[in-house]
Amino acid sequence: MPNQPTAQTIPDQPPPFYYLHNFQQAMIWVRQRYADLLDDEEQRFLSCFDALPKASQALLVRLIMRKGPHFRRSRLNYPEIGDLDIAAAPLLELGWLNDQHPLDAAELGALLRKDEVAALLPPAAELRTLRKPQLVERLQASEPEARCFHQWYPGHAERLLTLQVGELCERLRLMFFGNLSQGWEEFVLAELGIFRYESVNITPESRGFSCRQDIELYRHLHHCRSQLEAGLPCAEVLTLLGEPQCDNPWLRSRHARLLFALARQLEREANLPQALMLYERSGWTGARQRQIRILEKLQQYQGAWELVQAAITAPENEAELQLALRAQRRLARKLAQPPHPVIIDSDTLRIDLTLPGPHSLGVETAVREHLHADQAPVHYVENSLITGLFGLLCWDAIFAPLPGAFFHPFQSAPADLHSPDFHQRRHELFAASLAHLDSGTWQHRIRHTWHAKQGIQSPFVHWPVLTETLLDQALHCLPPAHLRTWFQRMLQDIRANRAGMPDLIQFWPEQRRYRMIEVKGPGDRLQDNQRRWLEFCNRHGMPVAVCHVQWAKP
């Protein structure tokens, strides 16, 4: 893959067959990495595709990249391809396109305008008052049988092309990206400089799936998730899901997350026994806490107590410990256990303000404008500043080309970013990055990365917020010891600890000091992750305050 273009090399318009070139590059990438996993159909597709005329290749790729699978010939306009009927002929011969595909009334209705649907119905005065879905319902009731497009329109010259290899190309897309959330538009966005990605040395051995079973399991889990989101009842999704077996830790985690989502839906539907069973099977983060809540609702207090004790003894993260301690106090009363001491948050400085408002840009902006001064500037940073400094200082560790971390050129983060062993696998690399905080080179290191990597996608750096002014003030006022402590906490649990940080930060450059401020508007209260960050900052002597705002009465 070529390097990402710089702003100076971005063309005003992409070349005419840019999409074909991108698809060909992706297929070369797939061949290099998955030759041993491709089935006969996929191998035959790649060989036949290479032998097609360029115009036919281009038409097929155009249709692959559009929402289909049915396309009206009159609505296809690709001047660079030339005569589309000539380009389609080899694709029809291969069976990759079909111009005789039967459509039922609902499928036909999705392709027609309202007036075109009405024209297929017997004339009636009320047709003009009906919406298109109602017209389609009438058509389906009067014409229930599926038929080819030209049979719906006898004597009409319009032609319909149906893509027959869409599912096959979805498998190839999955192999290239390692997921189905990214699409072929990634090439264009990168070429136009809209998205820029870190250049990582990705070897031909780097790939997202190690065996064919992994590919099929990913597709199966994705399909089951899609069915759940489409509203298929949980019982039917569970039947469809079955009990897939897999040795791949990444896919096991996807399976666990799907079970958790099913359990949450069952819990919302008040099917508590079934939800309880699925939470236990899932093992996904937060599943044990949901089990405790359900057992409490079912008044099975002893079972809930035992899970609480297990969570306190070996919590999966700080959030679970926080919730388990609350549940322990509740259950102690139910089971006549000795009362447990209430853990009171450390004292946090409180600021009470009455401001004119409500402010059109939010309560945080109102507080920032009120507290801001030339000698004590205030910035609205929320979770962007500390995570951004972490991302800049530890850039090399985050983007290290470890096995299984990067397998295509459009990754904004390593694939294992949220894996439990993310830090452990890169322990020496992160230690080397954090060592700059002790050697006095950390400011130069962060500034250098800020300039060198400007605009490149990162899971931690939000470039629009991390301006040079904010960066300079932060590097001047934030003690490296505080940075190290924050960064180490993030590395303990990236998913949980990258959020919940205070909304604002205020600097006093002349004194080289700072204060973080969490803002709460009328009726708002601290969330659990915010409480954990405030407690952490208080415990380590980091200046932090909570600002409670009331709007002045008119």
Phi, psi and omega in degrees: 000137177291157175297157179293141182288149174272170181300329183285338185256001181289122179287156177296320178227139177293156178298157188305321184253034181304320183293324178292316178300317180299315180296319179297319178298319179296320180292324174298317179301315180295316179301317183297326189255339187234019182305324183281348183252349182291136177276177185299319181297318180291319178296318179295320179299313183295320179293314181293324180299317180299330184273353182287154169299153184301320181297321179291319176302314183296317180297316180299315182294321177304315183287325177300323185273359178256162175286124184226212011267359185259137183224126175284129183302325183291343182258008176258122183221099180230088185303326184293339183277329183092217183292112184290331179293321176293318180295327183284336188304309179297329180289324175293321180295322178285345184084010179281334169241155179221128178252015178235023185288129180287142179237138170274177186297325180293317179295319179297317181300328179293341183261346187254156169283166181302315182293330179289324176293315181300325181294340180273354181260155175301139182304136178202142185297327185283352183301325183293338181269350183272147174280165184301315179302326178291322177296319179296321178299318178297317180296318180295323179291323182273334182228075186286341185275142176284148178206165180292159183302316183289341175282331172291330182235073181302131178080358180275140183279350182299143181237144178246133176248128180245125180285126183256351184247020181298316181294321177298317181290333174295323177295319179293322176297319178299317180296321182292309186272339185076008178200170177249011178271343177256146182234182185295342179295345178303323179300313184293316180299324178288317181296326179277357179078008178292318172240135175237139184240150177297136177279109181249140179286097183260114183280161177300340180279347183282123179205158185281336184233138183262343180210164182297326180301322180296319179298312182292325179292319177302312181298321180295314180296320179297318179296316179297318177298317180297320179295321177298314181293335179279354176103007177297133181306146184304320181300320180288323177297319179296320177296317178297320183293317184068210179231074183296143178252137182202142177263354182281116183301323181295316180286329174297324179291324176295321177296316179298320180293323177294318177299321178297317179297321177295318179296320179297319179294318178297322178295319177297328180275005178068021173268073190291318180300317179293319178298318180301316180297318182290323176301318180295321178291326189294302186073006179291156180306126180095351184293321181295322179294322177295324176298318180300315181297319180293317179299324175296316179297324179278002181062028174265071191291326181294317177297320178295320180300317181296320177292323178298315180297321178295321180292323179289323180292317182221075182291146179285336176192178182297324181298317180294319179299317180301314181288325181294322179295324175294315180297325179299318179293321178296314186287331179301322178292321181293324187258009180056037175277158176303139182297140178263144182297141177279127179274114182265133178302147176300151179300130177241134179305132180248133176243126177249125181232142169245116188237153173291139182170198006294150181280138184296334182258009175107162184292327180297318179294322178299316179292318180301314181295325181290319185272342187294139174214157181302322181272355180214070185294148179239137180236141175270104188240332183047243184265011189270330187284303184295317178295324179295317177296322176298313181298324180287316182292322187256023184307312184296323179291319182294319184260022177295135184280062178285154178303133177082000182268319181228131178218011167204162190278008182242039179260126177272352181204156174296147183297335183260024186305320183258013177286149181302332183260017182304310181291317183301319181294337183240025188306312182293323180293317178292324178298320178293323178293313181292338179297337177298332179292337179266337186267353181085005181260003189295322180294316178297318181298313181294316180297318180299315180294321179302318179285316187288328186252014185310123175087351180285138182301134180214145177287352185239332187261117175259095191302319181300330181277320186277072179286167180294325178297311178298317181299313182299316180294320180295316181293333180280325190254338184273124179291139179300329178296323177291319177300315180300316182295317177298314184296320180296322177295320178300319182292339178292326181200088186297317183301316185275321192267000175275357180237164178095002181285156182301153186291317189242158169224137179242135181245146168240085188303324182294327179263358182054049178226172185211170172209133175264145186226121171269131185253132177231122178277181181303127178080356180272150179223164183293137173276163184299316181293330176291320176300321181294319179293319178298316178299318180298313181296318178297319182296330183255015175069031179263128185294120182213148181218158173246124182255118179259126187247136168240144178273136180295142178287141181299000000 
